[in-house]
Structures are given as structure tokens and as C-alpha cells.
Amino acid sequence: MREQAVAAMAPYMSGMYANPSGSHRFARIARKAIDEARDDVAEAIGCKAGEVIFTSGGTEGDNAAIFGAARRHGGVAVCSAAEHHAVLHCVENLNGHVVAVDATGAIDVAELEKVLQDPQNVGRVNVVSVMAVNNEVGSISPLRQVAKVVRANAPGAVFHTDAVQATCWQDLREISKLVDVLTVSAHKFGGPKGMGVTMQRLGLEIDPLIVGGGQERDRRSGTHNVGGIMATAAALRETDSTRDTEISRVTKLRDALVDAVTGELDDVLETVARDKRVPGIAHLCISGCESESILFLLDEAKICASAASACASGAMEPSHVLQAMGVDPRFIMGSLRMSLGHTTTEQDIDRASCALIAAVINYGEIKQRSKHRRTNESFSRNVWWCRFVGGGGRINRSRPSSSWCHDASLGRRERHGLLFCV
């Protein structure tokens, strides 16, 4: 979490731990704090305070938008094939239409238009959901074009966007004016996990997903998480105020990471062109490798990465996003997603690039060793390691095998950032 978010949350987790739905003094203090946080969030999104709904996260917001529209209006739900499962599974559950994407993972606008103009769908589409930024490969959707197509061909439909991955890298004010419902998740921009925000246009008729006490103007019941709301607002304020400088800084870091890896390794696919994706996601596909093995080696080196989005990567199944994009299956099995953000440093990039290069090299050596064992051929032991001193990383293929070494020029012992023996 951002330090501003932690500081904003702390008072409401102990001394001011009151239910804002009450009528006593401390409840009124909590309610006023929520109102002020709502104003701040509305300013960052570019909407009215009354259009802000506090939720438990992006998944709830996505579910509420799609199921809520379907319950109220019936009809047909439409989304892209590369949506987060929080959207995709809703549309599939409703027997809706899933629209193809292009090679970058962005929705094929021409295909969307065909679906909306299909005689069986005309006048029946109740909700269209297209994410602002893909959560797996980072591709940017042409939301302005999509909005024009939706408004022209399904004027009565609710237009929703999952903007969870966009918050750090795109001005939400530019996105919110195109849609009816927008959902974000606080932990993606340095807020607490389990908190989210939905922007829902006033007057829009959507049935609530969660009913009960009537909080959030009957649009989302449940006792408010006051500390979480305060932290969310603080994190969003900081994200909004530093976005431009962070885009420039993180873009350089991402490019340095990818350039280092592709410069050392062959058969590495940079999944989406850099000008088509946000800075915070570096997605690579490595031919001849298995993601699970590479992730294990990276984890041993204390490098955090995933094969897909963190929400789904534990399943280790082939990515539905990469399949929808038409990526060669040889590359899909070696897909790797690395996320960068406000805490990422040059030293992190040095460590991560060296660790990944070494992991891939060692993966190949391990496979070769297994082959030699099967054929009873001789095998020579190799050591590949990566060392990090003074923020710099480099690959050395001849250093003696040792996880510690004394560097006379530095006059001290330095820990190797990574050592793999095969």
C-alpha cells in the first residue's frame, strides 16, 4: 500500500472505529469522512459524487454491472474474448455474445459492430462490457471507437468498462465520459485489497447485486469499510497527481527489462507492441519453455512473476487471452507476466532481468541434462549465474560455482543475486 493510504486508514481502524450508518457523534464523524473521500474519488474519476459507489473490488463491480443490467432489462450481454473472468464468466453465464479480439488483445471493433447489428440482437442488447486495459498483456482498448459503435447500434445498452488495470496509466476522466459504468480495484493503485469503486451514472437502472441495509443509495448494501474507503481515496489522489511522471519513469524501466531479456535470449516474443500497451505490464512468451518451471526458478531467486493475471495464474492453465489473440501454442506455454509500479526501481529491473535470463538458460540446461541421462550420454556440469553489484547486473558463464565470492576490487563479500547449478 502507498504510505498515504496507510496513514489515511489508520485512525479509522482503532480510535474512530464507528459505523457511519449510526446517529451518534462518532458515526457522524465517520459519515463525514466518507463524504469527503467520495468527493475526492469523484474528482479523480471525473464524475459526480453521487455516482461513486464503494465496493469490495473489481470483481464485485464487474458482476454487479453485468448481472444488474441483465436482471433489470433482460436481453443479451456482450463482451470481448479477452475480458477478465469477472466479466467473461458473467456473460457466458447469461449465454451472451463473446466478441473476437485482434492480435494485441483489444476488441475487434468491426466484429463488435457485426454482433450488435445482427437481426437477432437488434434492440435486445442490454449490456456491453469492454475493458480499458487488458489485465494480462496490458493492451489498450480503443474505447472511443467502441463507444461510438455501442451508442449507434445499441443505444439502450449499458456500456461498462473494467478499468482496473487502467487507473495508474490512463486519466480516468477521459474514460468515464465514454461509459455508463466504470469499475476499479484499490489494490491496483496502492490502496487496500478488498476495496473497489464503481462509477454508475445517476438515473441508470441497474438492479443491485447485494441487498440489505440500503447503503450507497440502495445500490450496494453492507456496512461501510471506513478505513478502507479513506485509504482508497488517498491512494487514488496520489496516483492521479503522480501519473504523468510515473508513466515516463516506469516506461523506461519496462523497456530496460524487456531489452535486457530479448538481448540475451533467442525465441522471446514481446507479446504486444510497446505503443499498444500500458507501461506497467511486461509480457513475454518464451518458446520452448514451460511457464511453471520458469516461475519456480524465479521464485527461488525471490523474483515475483506470473504466467497470467494473479487472479488466475494459480491454475496454470493456458491463457484464454493469449488463445484469443491467436498466439502460437509454443509461445503460450512459456508466457510470463511481470508487473511494474510505483515501488519498482532500477535495481529491481537489474535483478529481475538477470534472474529471468539465468532461469531460462538453466531450464534449457536441465532439459538437455535429462535428455543426456536418457541416452546415457556424457554430461558436463555447468553453472550459470547472475550477480548484482552497485545496481548493475550481468551474465557470467565461467565464474566458479559459489553463492558467495570475495571481490577484491570492492574489498567486501558480495552475495550473488542468483545462482543455479545444473
N, C-alpha and C positions, 0 to 999 in steps of 0.2 A: 504493500500500500504506500501511496505517497505520504510523506510526513505531514502534509497539510490535512490529509484525510484522517490520519490517526489522531492528530491534535483536535480536529473538529468533533470526532466521535467520542473521545474520552470522557468529557463531562456528563454525557448522557448515558454512560454505561455504569455510573455509580451514583453520585450525589443528586443528579437531576433525572433519575430513572422513573419518570411518571408517564402514565397513559394519556396521550393528548385528547382522547375522547371524553375524559372526565371534566368536571366543572370546578374543581378546586384550583388553588393558586398554582401549584406546580404543573398541573395539567395544562393550564393556560399558557405557562411559560413554554412547555413543550410544543403546544399547538402553534404558538407564535414562531418558534424556531423552524417548524416545518413550513410555515407560510413563507418565511424568508428564504429558506432553501429552495422552495418551489419557484420563487421569483428568479433566483439565480439560475436554476436549471432551465427555466423558460427562456431566459435571455441567451443562454449558450446554444439552445436548440433553435431559437428564432420563432417562438410560438407564444401564445397567451398562457398565463399561469394556470388558468382553469383547464388547459389542455394537457397538463402534466399529470401523469398517474404513476405513483411509486409501486413497483412490483418486486418480485423475488429474483428477477433476472431476464435475460433474453429469451430463454425457453418459454417461460410463462407468458411473456409479452407476445411471442410469435403464436403460441397456441391460442391465446385469447383473441387475437386479431382474426385468425382464420376460422376457428370454431365459433367465435362470437358472431361473425358475419354470416356463417352458414346457418346457425340456429335462428337468427333473426329473419334472414331473407331466403334461405334455401338456395337452390340453383347450383352453379358449377364453380369450383375453385380451380385456380390456375397458378402454377409456379414454374420455375426453371429446374432443370435436371441437376443443377449443381448447388441447390439450396442446402442450408444446414438441415440436419434431420428434424430439428424442431419445427421446420416448415414442411419439408418434404413428406414426412410421415403423416402430418395432418392432412395434406392434400390427397395423399394416397388413401388414407382412411375414409375420406369423403368421395372416393372414386373420381377425383378430379383429373385435370389435364396437366401433364408434365412436359414442358417445352424444351426442345434441344438447346444446347449451348454451342458456342464456337470453340475454336482451338485454344482460346485463352480462359475459358470457363465462364465467360459472360453470356447472357441470354442472347439467342439469335432473334433479333427484333422482327425480322421478316417472318420467321416461324410463329412468333407470338401473334403477329397480325393475322396469319392464316387461321390460327386456332380461334381467335376472337371473332373472325368473320365467317367461320364455319356455320352454316344454316342451323345446325343442331345447337349451337351455343349462343347465337344472337339473342340478346335480351335475357339470357339465363345466367351469365357470369356474375357471381356475387362478390368475389374477391380475387385480386391478382397480387401475388407476392413475389417480389424480385429483390434480392439482397443488394445492398450498395457496394459491398466489397466481399469477395469470397473468403470464407474463413480458413480455407485450406491453402490455396495458392496465391491469394492476395489480389486477384484480378479485379479491376474496377468496372462496374456495370455502367452502361450508357443510360442512366436513369432519366435524363431529359428526353431522349428518344422514346424510351419505354413509356413515360408519362403521356406523351403525345398520342401514342398508339392506343393506350388504355382509354384515355379520355375520348378519343374519336370513335372507338369501336365498342367500348363497354362503359358508357358514361355513368351508369348506375352502380358500377362495381366499386368496392372499397379497394383502394390502392395502398398496399402495405409494403414497407421495406424493412428488412432486418439490417440495421446499421451498426451492429455490434462491432464489426471489425473496422468500421469507417471512422469512429469517433476521434481517434488520435491523429488521423491523417487527412480528414476532409472536414470542411466547415459544415456543421450540421444545419446551419441556417439555409445553405444552398440546397440541401437535400429535403428538409422539412417542407419547403414551399411547393415541392413537387408531389407530395403524397398526402394520404388521409391519416395513415397510422405509421409511426416510426418507433422502433424498439432498439434499446441499447442495454448493455450489461456493465455494471460498475467496475467489476474487476478487470475489464479490458483497458481501462484508462486510469488505473491506480486507486480505485475505490475498493470497498469490501466485497468479498464473494457473497452471493446470496442477495444481492440488491440489483435492481434494474429500474429503468424508466421507460414508460410508453408515452408517446405524444399521440393523442387522439383528438381529432378535430371536434370542436363543440358542435352539438347537434347531430353528430354521426350516430346512427342507430346500430349498435353492436351489443349483443347480449353479454353480460359479464361471465367470465369463466369461474370466478369464485364469488359466492354469495354468502351473506351473513349479516354483519353489523352495519353494512351500508357505508363503510368508509370510502374515501376517494369519490364522493358524489355517486355512490351506488355502483361505481364501475369496477371496484376491486375491494372486496371486504377483507377484514383482518386487522388486528391491532398494528398500528404503525411501529416500525423499527426506527425509532427516532435517531439513535446514534448512527445507524446505517444510512439514513437519509441525509444527515448532516455531513457524513464522510463522503457520500456520493456527490453532493453539491460542491464540496470543497475540491474533490478530485477533478470534477468536470470544469470548474473555474480555472484551475491550474492548467489543465490540458488545453483549454481554449486559449489561454493567454500565452502559452509557450509553443503552440502548434507549429507556427511558421519556422521558428528556429530549430525545433526538433525534427521537422521534415528534412531540412538541409543536413543536419548532423547525422541523423540515422541513415539517410540515403547513402552517404559516404561510407558509413560503417558496413552497411549491407553489401554495397558494391565491392568493398575491400574483401569481405568474407567470400563472396562468390568468385571473385577474380583469383584469390589465392587457391581455392579448391580446383577450379577449372584449369588453372595454370599448371597444376601438378598432376592432375588425373585425366585420363582419357575416358571417353564414353560417358561424360556427365552432361545431362540435359538440364539447362536452365528453363524450367517449365513454362514460365510466362515472361515475355519481354519486359524489361525494366520500366519502360514508359507506360506499360499497361497495368502495372500493379502498384500497390502502396509500398512505402519503404520498410514497414515493419515485418514483412514476411520474406524470408529467403527460402525458396522451394526448389529443390534439386531432385533429379531422378538419375540414379547411377546404374548403368547397365551391368548385368552380371552379378549384382549384389542382392542380398535379402535385407530388407529394412530391419527386421527383428534382430539380426546378428549385428548390424552396424550400430543400432541403438544400444545393444548390450555393451559393446566396446566403448561407445561414447559415455555411457553411464558409469563404466568403470573409471573413466577419465574425468568424472564429475562434470560432464557436459550434458545439459538438458536439451533434448530434441524430441521429435515425434515423427511418426510416419504419416499422420493425418492431423486433424484438429484434436486437441486434448480431450474433447468430449467423446471421441470415438476411437482414438488410437489404441486403447487397451485391447480392443477386439482383434487387432492385427489382421483385419480383412482388407481385400483390395479396395482402394479408394473409389467410391462412387463418383467423385468429382473427376478424377483422372480418367475413369472409364467413359464418362460423359464427354470429356474433352477429346477422346479418341487417341490418348497416349498409347504408344506401343507397349504391350504387356511386359516385355523385357524390362522396360524402364519403370513401369508401375510397381513391380515387386521391390525395386530399390529406391522408392520415393522417401524423401526426407524433408521435414519442415522445421525450420529454425526461426524463432520469433525474436525480434529486437524491439526495445522500447526505451523509456526514459532513463532506465538504470544501466543500459548497455554502454560499455566503454571500449576503447581501442584495445585494452588488454584482454577483454573478453573475446574480441574478434580474433586476436592473435592465438589465444588458447583454443578457441573453437575450430578455427581453420586447420591448425596443426593437428588437433585431435581427430578431426574428420579424415584428413589425408592419411594419417597413420592408421586409423581404423580400417579404411578401405584397402590400404596396402596389406595390412595384416590379414584381413578377410581373404584376400586373394592368396596369400601365402598359406593360410590354414587349409583352404580348398586344395591347393596344389600338394600340400603335405599329405592330405587324406588320399589323394589320387596316387601318390608315390607309395603309400603304405599298401594300398590295394594291389598295386602291381609289383610290390617288393623291390621297387627301385630305390637307389640311394637317395638320401635327403641330407642336405646341408643346412644347419641351423642358421637362421637369420634373425637379426634384431633390427627393428625399425623404431625410431624414437623421435620425439619432438621435444625440444627444450625451450623454455621461456625465460629469458633474462632481460631485464630492463624494458619490458613491454614488447620485445620482439620475439617472433617465433620462426623456426626454420626446420627443415627436414634434414637429418643427417643419416646416411645409410651405412656408416662404417664405424661409428663410435662403439667402444666396448660395452658389453651388457652390464649395466649397473643403474639402479634407480637413483643413486646419488653420485655426484662426481665433484672433485675439487677443481675449481677453475683458478689457476694461478694468477691470471690477469686480473681477476676480481678479488683475490685474496680471501675467499669465503666459499663455503659449500653451498651449492645451488641444487634445489630439487628439480628433477626433470618434470616438466608438465605432464608427460605421458610416456610410458614405456610398455611396449608389447613385445613379448617373445613368442616365436613360433618354431 
